[in-house]
Amino acid sequence: MFSRASTRNRRLLLSVYVLPLALLLPGVALASAFTFTFPVPATPQWDPCTSESVLLAGTAHEEISMTTSSSGNYTMQDTSKVSLKGTAVVSGAQYIGEDEFSFSNTGQLPTPGQRTEFSVIRTVLMIRQGETLPNDDFYTFVRMHMTIDANGVPTADFSILNTQCK
């Protein structure tokens, strides 16, 4: 059973300058790596297993390496880790959840007036500490949508979509 949780978007402008530079320097191959850690703001989520609200907060850590070729192709490697902690509003129960994920994306750099985009859904298992109830752990689904705009500037939107009982 899915429950609809409030969605809070967090916009993260990734300071990747290799793409705009690659667009300005045709015939030049470039490589670069970037690391970002940013807070995931406190967001109430519904735990469908215990029927109570849990306030989740934490961090997201991204390590991105980007290589562009002289022909205008790019390869991006992304390793990310989401670490969340939560406190149940009524019972005070504590939850901990982590998810680590790696992926790569290849494609053609956008031409002026075009953009490239893709989405990834992350599943984070929130484990209730102390195991006070049977079936008290739940999944929360985090969506990352990345866009590389026509100027080669990538942005990422993060939102918590919903929860599901484990």
Secondary structure, DSSP 8 states (H G I E B T S, - for coil): -EEE-----EEEE----HHHHHHHSTT--EEEEEEEEEEEEEEEEEETTTTEEEEEEEEEEEEEEEEE-TTSEEEEEEEEEEEEEEEETTT--EEEEEEEEEEEEEEE---TT--EEEEEEEEEEEEETT--STT--EEEEEEEEEEE-TTS-EEEEEEEEEEEE-
